Structure formats: C-alpha cells, structure tokens
C-alpha cells in the first residue's frame, strides 16, 4: 500500500483514492450547472454551442438553377434522339447556364459544358455519353434551403461549414450557450509573474498561460487571478472571491504534502464533497471538491501534472457544462520503442514521441518522467494512458496512442 505520513496522521492514503473516472463521475453528478444563453453575431460563433434551433429566412434557390457549368435545353427536343443542332440559336434553342445560374422556365435540363463544343462559325455540337435524362444537372427550387426549415439544432458545436449554412439562410446572429467562467488561482511563495526574471528559489507562473490557451480552445472564459501566496487566510479569501464570479475554480499548487500545502485542507473543510488523491500518475495528490455547488479543482504545480489534470478533469467538466460527452482523441496503433513500467495500482499518463520509421510503421518512443522538461515538451506529440492492473509494457508492444498533434 502506498501511504504518506504528515504530522503523525495518515495523509494521501491510497486506500481512499478514487480513479480518474470515479472522481470525475462524482463531480459531474453533484454539479448542477445551468448555462445561460446569449445572442452573438455569426462572425463570433465559430466553436460555440448552439442553444436553440434556427430556421432559414428564405428559400434558395428561388427557382431552378444549373448544377455544373453547361447549357440549358428542352428535354422534349431530345426525346426521340439527338436533334440536329446545326441551326440552333442561343436564347431560342438553348441558353448558357453556369453553375448556380438561373435560366428561363422554357428550359428544363442541363448538359455539362464538357459535352458541348462550338465551331468557329458558332455552330453548336453536343456529344452525349448516354441518353439524356429529364431534369438532369438541375437544382430545383429549395434544393439548398426552404423557408422555415431548421438549419441547426441545440447542442450543435458550430463549425465553419455551419456558419456558411447559417449565413446562406439569412441569419446574422444566433443564440448560443454562455461560456463557463473558470477562475484560475496560481499559488506559491516561489512564483513570480510571467515577464519577471526569476531569482534563486523562484519559478515563473507559466501555467496561467497554458490555462488561458486551453480554456479558449475549449470555449470557456478564464478569470485570471494574481498569484496567491501560501497563507491560509489569503488562499481562503481568493477562493471566496473566485466562487462569487465563476462556475469552476482551479487552484494551482499546494496540493501535496509540503509544509505550505494548505489547499487540500481548505477544500476538505469547505466542500460538500472532497476527494484528495487520485489513482493516476502524474497528478496523484490533486484534490477535487464541490463548494457552494461548484467544482473546485486543486491541481499540482508541475506543468505536465497540471496538463494531466486539465485533460481528464477540466476538459470533461467543460463538456458537461455544454451537455456533451467527454472528449476523446483519435488513436492509432504504434510499436513501443522502449519498456514502460509503473505502479500496478495506478494509471499512468505515458508521454510519447510518435514517428514513422523507415519501415513505414508508426513507432512510439516513451518519454521518461525524469527527462528534462524542455526536451520532453518539445518531443511530446502523443499519449497512452496505461490502465490499473498493468505494471509493464515491453519494448515491441503494440499500443493505441492518442494523437496530440502531427510533426508538421
């Protein structure tokens, strides 16, 4: 049994740990989130989640139009075979009909321009591949949109192609779910703000910038809190202020068993639910709680441990706010280059460098926990989460790797 002692009492007793899935399930079960709504311009809607259905203001096309570039003809002229086109006149026997163009109601069929040629004298010739079909290559009225039809439904994440559809339907704005407000509280006597030069014993608050980028990507609004020192009263004051203005609170640092790690005790005292310790490495000493009905997450300070907490806890909570399932990355099979070992009773976030070898097979080079931060971060482009019950992967083992980003 992995067990830690602190001030003579059991601390971070693994027998009381939850798995990531158990801790997240409890938070989602207890958090009664009620997203608000807001009306925003389409230009600001990419990535937002639609809150109510929206209908087209009009019908498009209003009349039939050509599908591809071509000429519009009367099908009746072709019912008994290819007509003699030697005397055909534009505007009488046919009309030009480029892609999306309206054409007169006297014509009902379009012939692709690649099947049409003109002599120097302007005589038209048509070479069909097969029998002409009535109405071929014609997009009828309403083929794109019909007035009053719903073009987007609640819960849809709005993508660029949705924006084109909505604009075509005559909409200028749309109702979306309000973003969750996430307060981020960096803590630590050793921290200095980004931009300051650290002195001996100091470290730069880099996690605030990583947090802001993740939250923007996940459609959450960050409330940045200045660095809070490791003082019980200051930490509680910062927590109270954050709870007043946010939907989720993240406290970064102070989660483990150091002499100045006060946050877990604060969460335990204040929370209607509190869990300190998860069966996952890195990030094992993190704490999660519900305080005043809101999730409060105390994640570790080391950047990769903080990344893991964002990955399994914060991102799924934001998805829950929007009524969506927890996000999942694409996976691909890869051959493990070196052995990986871990405690059997813990999950393990294995960082990987994914690359394609000369044999054309994807390989995964595991990055060790003690590799230098700069080198590990630059090489890190894949993940594999080793499950509980597994202690070792041998070199050559085939794993399913989660793809973070490509080499390009």
N, C-alpha and C positions, 0 to 999 in steps of 0.2 A: 504493500500500500504506500503510495506517495503521500506524505503528510508533512506539513510545515508547522513549526512551533513559533509562537510570538507571545512574549510577556507571560510565559507559563501556561498559555491556553492553546488548544487546537486552533490552527489557522490554515485556511485553504485545505481542509481535509477532503481528499479526493473522493471519499465515500459519499460526500454530499454534493459533488459536482453533477451538473447536467451536461448532456451532449449539446452541441450547437442546435440541433433540430428541436430538442426539448425546450431549451431556453427561448428560442425564437417563437415556438408554438405558444408558450405561456404569455409572452409579450403581446402577440397578435390576439390571443384570446381575451386578454384583460384591457387592451387599449380600445376604447370606444371612440374611434376617430370619426369626425363628421366634417369632411371637407366642405368649404364654402364654394361659391361659384363666382365667376367674373366674366364680363364680356370684353373680348380683346379683338384687335384688328387681325385679319388673316396674316399679315406680314409678321406678326409676333407669335403666331400659333404653332409653328413647327415644334414637334416634340411634346406639346401639351396634350392633355387628355380631355376629350370631348365630354361635356356634361349633359347635353341634351341633343336630341335629333334635330337635324336641319334639313329643310326641303328646298328644292330648286324653285327659283322665282319664275322660270320660264321654260319653254320647250325649245330644244335645239336638236337638229336643225329645224327651222320653221317650215321648210319644205324639203323635198328630196334634194340630195347633193351627190356629186360624184365621189366614189371611194378613192380610186387611184387617178392619176392623170390619164386623160383619154378623150374620147369623143362620145357624145350622147346621140343615140339613134332611136328610131322607132322599131320595136321588135317586130311589128307587123310586116316590115319590109324584108325580114329575114325568115319568115315562117315557111316559105317554100324553097329555101336555099339561099345561096349568096346572090344578092341583087347585082345588077350592072351599075357600077358607081361612076362610070365614065362621065356622066353629065351631072353628077351630084353637085349641089351648091351649098356652101356653108350658110347656115341660118335657115335653110329650107329643108334640106335632107339630113343635115346633122349640125351639131354645134360643138365647139371646143368646150371641154368640161374638165378643168384641172381639179386636183384633189381638194375636196371640200367645197367646190363651186356649186352654186345653184344653177339650174338650167331649166329651160322652158318646159311647161307641162305637156307640150306636144311630144316630148321625147321621154322614154321610159327605161332605157337600157344603156349601159356604158361599155365601150370597148377599150381595153387597155391601149395606151398610146404606142406601146412597143409593137402592137399588131397593125399599126397604121403607117402608111408612107404616102408621100406626095411627089408627083413628077415635077420637073422644072416649070411645067405649064400650070401646075396647081391641081392636076387630076388626082383624086384620092384613090388609094388602093388599100384593101383590107385583107389580111391573111389570118384567118381564124385557125386556132389549133383544134377546135371541135365545134359541135353545134352551139349556136348562141342560145343562152337561157334568158327568158324574160326577166327583166329587173336585175340582171347581174351587175355587180360592182356599183350598185346604187344604195345609198344610205337613206332610208325613208325618214319622214318627219318623226322627230322624237327618238331617233336611233341613239343619240347621245344622252339626252336628258328630256324628262317630261315634267311639265309644270306640276308642282306639288309633290313629286316623289322625293322620298327621303334619300339623301346622298351621304349621310354619315350618322352613325348611331352612338349613343352614350357608351363610354368606356373605351372608345377607339383612341389609340395614340395617333395623333395627327402627324402624318409624314408628308414630304414634299409633293408626292403624287396626289395626296388628298387635297392639298392646297390648290393644285391646278383644277381639280374637280369642283371644289367649292367656289373658286373664282369663276369658273365657267357657268356655274349655277346662279351667278348673280349675287353671291353673298360677299359682303365686305367685312363682316366680323362674325364672331362665333362665341358661344358660351362654353367655357372650359372649367374644370375643377381648379380651385385655387391651389397653388403650390403649398406643400407643408413648410412651415418655418422651422428651421433647425438651428438651435443655438450651439455654438462650439466654444467651449471654455478650455483654453490651454492652461495647464498648471505646472508649477515647478519653480523652486528658488533658483534653479540653474538656467532657466530660459531667458533669452534676450530676443526682442522682436527682429523679424527678418529685416535686413538692411544694416543692423548694428554689427560691429566687429566683436566676436566673442573673445573674452579674456579667459585666462586659465580657470577651469572649473565651470565654464558656461557652455551653453549649447543654443543653437538657433531654433526658434519656433518655426520649423518647416512644415509641420503637419497642418497648420492652418491653411496654407496654400493648397496642399493636396486635398484637404477637405472641401475648400471652395470649388475646386475643379470637379471633384466627384459630384457634389450636390448640384452644380449647374448642369452636368451631364444627365443627372437623374431627375431633373425638373423639380428640385427643391430649392428653397430660398435660404441662404445662410445668414445667420445673425452672428457676426464676429465679435467675440468678447475679448478685451485685452487680457494679457497674461495675469493669472491669479497666483499669488504666492502660496506656499504650503503652510497655511494658517487656517485652523478650523473655522474661525468666525468669518474670515474672508471667503472661504470656499462656500459656506452656507449662504452668505449674502449673495454671492454670484449665482448660486443655484436658484435662490428665490427670485432674483431678478430675471433669470432666463426663463423660469417656469411661467412668469407673467406674460411673456411676449412670444413664446414659441410653442410648437407642437411636439417637438422632440428635443431633448437636451443631450449633448455629448460632452462629457468631461474627460479631457485627455491627460493622462498621467495620474500618479498617486493610487494605482490600483493594486500594487503588490504588497510586500511585507516590510518595506523600509520604515525607518523611524518617522518619516514625514508623509507616509501614505495614509491619509485620513479619509479619502473619498469613500471607500467601501463601507466604512463605519457610518458615515453620514447617510449613505443610501439605505443601509440596513435599518437605521433609526427612523428614517423618514418614509420609507417605502411601504405601501400596502402589499407589495411583493418585492422581494430582493433575492437575487441569486449571485453569489460571489464564487467564481470558479467554473470554468467550462472544460470539458474533456477534449481540448484541442490545443495543439502547439503550432505556431506561437500564439500568444494571447491567452494562455491558460488562466492568469489571475484576474481577467476582466470581470466586471460586475454589471448586471443589468437589473433595472428596477422599474416599478410603476410608482410615480409620485404625483399626487394631485391628478391622477387619471392619465398621466403622460409617460411615455417611455423615457427613461434616463439611462444612458449607456456610459459606463466608465471604462474606457478603452486604454490599453497600455500606451506608453510614450514611444517606444522604439518604432520607427516608421513601418517596417514590414508587419509587425504585430498589429499596428493601427490599421494597415491595409486589410489584414485578415478580418478584423472586426467590422470594417466597412463592408467587406464582401459578404459575410454571412449574416450580419445583423442589420446594419443601417440600410443597405440597399433593399433587402426584402421588406423592411418596415415601410420604406417609401412606396414600394409597390403595393403593399397592403393599404396604405392611405388612398391610393388610386383604385382600389378594388381589383388589383391584378395579381396573378400568381408570382411567386418568387422568380426572379430572372435566372435563366440558365444560359451558359455559354455553349458555343459549338465545341464538339470534341473530335479528336482524330486519334487513330492508333499510332503509337510510336514505340520504337525499340529503346529500352533504357540502356544508357551507356555505362553507368556505374551503379553499384549497390546503394540502396537506401535502407536505413534502419531507423526505428522509432520505438517508443514505449508501446507495448501491445494494447494497453488500455486507453490510449489516446488517439484521436485523429491527428493528422499531420498535414499541414499545407506544404507540399514539396514544390519549390520553385524549379522551373525547368528552362533550359535553353533549347528550343526546338530548332532543328536544322535538317535539311535534306542532304544526305551523304552522296558520294559518287555512285552508290548502288541504286539511287533513286528512291530509297526508303527513308521515311521520316524517323529521325533519331531524337532522343531526349537526354540531354546532359544535365543531371541534377546539380543544383547549386546548393552548397553546404551552408548550414546555419552560421558557421564561423568564417565564411568568405567575406572579404572586405565589402562594406556597404556599397561603395561606388561601383566596384566591378560587378557585384551581384545584381544591382539595379539595372545596370546597362545591358546585361546579358539576359535578363528575366523577360521571357515572352510567352511562357506557358505555365500551367499549374496542373498538379494532380493531388487530390486530397486522399491520402491513404486512410482506410477505414479502421475503426476499432476492431481488434481481433487479429490484425495483421502486424507483424513485427519487422519483416524484412522483405524487400524485393531484390532479387539477384540481378546482376548485370545480364542483359539479354531478355529480361522480362518484357512482355508487351503490355503497355499501359494505355488507358484512354486519357489523353492530355487535353485539358481545356486551353483553347487558344485565346491569348490576350490580345496579341497584335502580330502582324506579319513582319518579316525582316525589312520590308520596304517601308 
